[in-house]
Amino acid sequence: MKKVKAFAPCHITGFFEIFDQSADASHVGSRGAGVSLTEGVETTTMVTKSSKNSLQVKINGSVSNSARVSHHVVNTFRRLLKETEKLVITVEHYTKVPIGAGFGTSGAAALSLTLALNEAFDLGMSKIEAAQLAHKVEVECRTGLGTVIAETFGGLEIRVKAGAPGIGEIQRVAMPRDVVVACLFFAPLPTRKFLTDEEACRRINELGGKLVDRLVEEPDFINFMKFSRQFAEHVGLITSKVRSVLKAADETNFICSMPMFGESVFTLIERKHTEKLLEIFRKFDAEKILVSEIDHVGARLLQ
């Protein structure tokens, strides 16, 4: 049996522009901007030779029959293997981050899994080549467009050219060391639903690209938050719960926005101001607060 662990940071997208017209999934993606978290998805893969093929996926210790992205990744790797031998594959994802709440967990799961399986199967792909497979899976499953390239490299990034890692291009935004990500989450919003909704896509592309260009001209984390809020207001997905938190934060001059896509609130904030913001968050739900450092390394093997 071969056991491999890998990690990919979770990621919050503040705003983006869709590029989905190419027939090649590696050229499909988004221009946009977002931030990677030190909280993410740790994936352990165990591969054993057997008399028949089987796959089990666990999320936080529980068997999952709905982990479509993970199944797609494993099936992609099976097709790459030259050997015809049967394999028992066990995949264990672990994350403290809520799934479906706008934190890029599906992308982090796909990316950490591709890195782990590449090592487990000894395929010899580079990190970029493995990440390209994860990107294609996300695109094909309609669970993300630019999350994987962002999580591959980490930091506060501007995705200036759409596409998979190695094809798309990112620009890093310099960050003060004392800035953290503070979030309050309520419920999932299905990314697939919005990426297949023509009206939602029209509103996204009406403004997303313009904000990318503005952030390239004025790259700092405060502008990222301002533009993220402007985008969220324009796209029109802010729920009543999120609106209540945004209003309370506005009244104390904290710039918050809504992740794309999740019924959540987030901001980038200097550490010394965090407690004051968390006091506001606690009034809405003290049990669903997440504070994370920014991951500047990106996805990597853990052993």
C-alpha positions in Angstrom: 0.0 0.0 0.0 1.2 3.5 -0.8 0.0 6.4 1.4 0.4 10.0 0.3 -0.8 13.3 1.9 -1.2 16.7 0.2 -2.7 20.0 1.1 -4.4 22.8 -0.9 -5.4 26.1 0.6 -9.0 27.2 0.5 -9.8 30.4 -1.4 -12.3 33.2 -1.5 -13.1 34.9 -4.8 -14.1 38.5 -4.5 -15.0 39.2 -8.1 -14.4 37.6 -11.5 -15.2 37.5 -15.2 -16.1 34.3 -17.0 -14.2 32.9 -20.0 -16.0 29.7 -21.0 -16.2 29.7 -24.7 -13.2 27.4 -25.5 -13.8 23.8 -26.3 -10.5 23.0 -24.4 -11.2 23.0 -20.6 -7.6 24.1 -19.9 -8.4 27.4 -21.7 -11.7 27.9 -19.9 -11.5 29.9 -16.7 -11.9 33.3 -15.2 -10.1 36.6 -14.8 -10.7 37.8 -11.2 -9.2 38.3 -7.8 -9.2 36.4 -4.5 -7.3 35.3 -1.5 -6.0 31.9 -0.3 -6.3 30.8 3.3 -4.0 28.8 5.5 -7.1 26.8 6.3 -7.7 24.4 3.5 -8.2 20.7 2.5 -5.7 18.0 3.5 -6.1 14.9 1.4 -4.7 11.4 2.2 -4.7 8.8 -0.6 -4.1 5.1 0.0 -3.6 2.8 -3.1 -3.5 -1.0 -2.8 -3.4 -3.7 -5.5 -6.4 -5.9 -5.5 -8.5 -8.3 -7.5 -11.0 -5.6 -8.4 -11.2 -1.8 -8.7 -12.9 0.1 -5.9 -13.0 3.7 -4.6 -14.0 5.1 -1.2 -14.1 8.8 -0.5 -14.4 10.1 3.0 -14.9 13.7 4.1 -14.0 14.5 7.7 -14.2 10.8 8.5 -17.6 10.1 7.0 -18.0 8.1 3.7 -19.4 10.4 1.0 -21.3 9.1 -2.0 -21.7 12.6 -3.4 -18.1 13.7 -3.8 -18.5 14.1 -7.6 -15.3 16.1 -8.1 -13.1 13.6 -6.2 -14.6 10.7 -8.2 -14.0 12.6 -11.4 -10.3 13.1 -10.4 -9.8 9.5 -9.6 -11.4 8.3 -12.9 -9.1 10.7 -14.8 -6.1 9.2 -13.2 -7.2 5.7 -13.8 -7.3 6.5 -17.5 -3.7 7.7 -17.3 -2.4 4.5 -15.9 -0.7 2.2 -18.4 -1.1 -0.8 -16.2 -4.3 -2.7 -16.3 -4.0 -4.0 -12.7 -6.9 -3.5 -10.3 -6.6 -1.0 -7.5 -8.4 -0.2 -4.3 -8.2 3.6 -3.8 -9.2 5.3 -0.6 -9.4 9.1 -0.5 -9.7 11.0 2.8 -10.4 14.7 2.7 -10.2 16.7 5.9 -11.2 20.3 6.3 -12.3 22.7 9.1 -13.8 25.0 6.4 -17.5 24.8 5.6 -18.3 23.1 2.3 -20.2 25.1 -0.3 -20.0 28.4 1.6 -17.7 30.2 -0.9 -14.3 29.0 0.3 -13.2 27.0 -2.7 -13.3 23.6 -1.0 -14.1 21.6 -4.2 -11.1 23.2 -5.9 -8.9 22.5 -2.9 -10.1 18.9 -2.7 -9.5 18.4 -6.5 -6.0 20.0 -6.3 -4.8 18.2 -3.2 -6.1 14.9 -4.6 -4.3 15.3 -8.0 -1.0 16.1 -6.2 -1.4 13.0 -4.0 -2.4 10.6 -6.8 0.4 11.8 -9.0 2.8 10.9 -6.2 1.0 7.7 -5.3 0.9 6.4 -8.9 4.5 7.7 -9.5 3.4 9.5 -12.7 6.1 12.1 -12.6 3.9 15.1 -13.4 5.1 18.5 -12.3 3.0 20.5 -9.8 1.6 22.6 -12.7 0.7 19.5 -14.8 -1.1 17.9 -11.9 -2.9 21.2 -11.1 -4.0 21.4 -14.8 -5.9 18.1 -14.3 -7.6 19.5 -11.2 -8.6 22.6 -13.1 -10.1 20.6 -16.0 -12.1 18.5 -13.5 -13.5 21.7 -11.8 -14.5 23.1 -15.2 -16.1 19.9 -16.4 -18.0 19.6 -13.1 -19.0 23.3 -13.2 -17.8 23.8 -9.7 -15.2 26.4 -10.4 -13.4 28.4 -13.0 -10.4 30.1 -11.4 -10.1 28.6 -8.0 -7.5 26.0 -8.8 -4.9 28.4 -10.4 -5.4 30.6 -7.3 -4.9 27.8 -4.8 -1.9 26.5 -6.7 0.1 29.6 -6.0 -1.6 31.2 -2.9 -1.6 34.8 -1.7 -3.9 37.6 -2.7 -3.9 37.2 -6.4 -5.3 38.9 -9.5 -6.0 36.4 -12.3 -5.1 38.5 -15.2 -5.4 35.8 -17.9 -8.0 33.0 -17.8 -7.1 29.3 -17.9 -5.5 26.5 -16.1 -2.2 26.8 -14.2 0.6 27.1 -16.8 -1.9 28.7 -19.3 -3.7 31.3 -17.2 -1.6 34.1 -15.5 -1.8 35.6 -12.0 -0.3 38.7 -10.5 0.4 38.8 -6.8 -0.7 41.7 -4.6 1.8 42.7 -2.0 0.3 42.2 1.5 1.1 43.6 4.9 2.1 40.8 7.3 -0.5 41.7 9.9 -3.6 41.2 7.6 -5.8 38.2 8.1 -9.1 36.9 6.6 -12.2 37.1 8.8 -15.4 35.3 7.8 -18.9 34.6 9.0 -20.7 31.8 7.2 -24.4 30.8 7.1 -25.3 28.4 4.3 -24.1 26.9 1.0 -24.9 28.5 -2.4 -24.4 26.1 -5.3 -21.7 27.4 -7.7 -22.9 25.1 -10.5 -26.3 26.8 -10.4 -24.9 30.3 -11.0 -22.3 29.2 -13.6 -25.2 27.7 -15.7 -27.5 30.7 -15.2 -27.4 33.0 -18.3 -28.6 36.1 -16.5 -26.2 35.6 -13.5 -23.3 35.2 -16.0 -24.4 38.3 -17.9 -24.3 40.4 -14.7 -20.9 38.9 -13.7 -19.3 39.7 -17.0 -20.8 43.2 -17.1 -18.6 44.3 -14.3 -16.0 41.7 -13.3 -13.4 42.4 -16.0 -13.5 46.1 -15.4 -12.8 45.6 -11.7 -9.9 43.3 -12.6 -8.4 46.1 -14.7 -8.8 48.6 -11.9 -7.2 46.4 -9.3 -4.2 45.8 -11.7 -3.8 49.6 -11.8 -4.3 50.0 -8.0 -3.2 46.7 -6.4 -3.8 46.7 -2.7 -6.0 44.7 -0.3 -8.3 47.7 0.6 -9.2 48.2 -3.1 -9.7 44.4 -3.4 -12.3 44.6 -0.7 -13.9 47.8 -2.1 -14.2 46.2 -5.6 -15.4 42.9 -4.1 -18.3 44.7 -2.4 -19.1 46.6 -5.5 -19.2 43.4 -7.5 -21.4 41.6 -4.9 -23.9 44.4 -5.0 -24.0 44.4 -8.8 -24.4 40.7 -9.2 -27.4 40.8 -6.8 -26.9 37.6 -4.8 -26.8 39.2 -1.4 -29.2 37.4 0.9 -31.1 39.0 3.8 -28.8 37.4 6.4 -25.7 38.6 4.6 -27.2 42.1 4.1 -27.8 42.4 7.9 -24.1 41.7 8.6 -22.9 44.0 5.9 -25.0 46.8 7.2 -23.7 46.3 10.7 -20.1 46.2 9.5 -20.7 49.4 7.3 -21.8 51.3 10.4 -18.4 50.7 12.0 -16.5 51.3 8.8 -15.4 47.8 8.1 -15.5 46.9 4.4 -17.0 43.5 4.0 -18.3 41.5 1.1 -19.8 38.2 0.1 -17.7 35.3 -1.3 -18.5 34.1 -4.8 -20.4 31.8 -4.1 -21.6 31.3 -0.6 -24.0 32.8 1.9 -21.1 34.2 3.9 -19.4 37.5 4.8 -15.7 38.1 4.6 -13.1 40.8 4.8 -9.3 41.3 4.9 -8.4 43.1 8.1 -5.5 44.2 10.1 -5.1 41.8 13.1 -5.4 44.7 15.6 -8.9 45.4 14.4 -10.1 41.8 14.3 -11.7 41.6 17.7 -13.9 44.6 17.1 -15.2 43.1 13.9 -15.7 39.7 15.6 -17.9 41.4 18.1 -20.2 42.3 15.3 -20.1 38.8 13.8 -20.9 37.2 17.1 -24.2 39.1 17.3 -25.3 37.1 14.3 -23.8 33.6 14.9 -20.9 33.1 17.3 -20.4 29.5 16.2 -19.8 30.1 12.5 -16.8 32.5 12.5 -13.5 31.7 10.8 -10.3 33.7 11.1 -7.4 32.6 8.9 -3.9 33.7 8.0 -3.2 34.1 4.3 -1.5 31.2 2.6 1.4 32.4 0.5 2.8 29.0 -0.5 -0.1 27.3 -2.4 -0.8 23.6 -2.8 1.9 21.1 -1.8 2.7 17.6 -0.8 2.9 16.9 2.9 5.0 13.8 2.7 
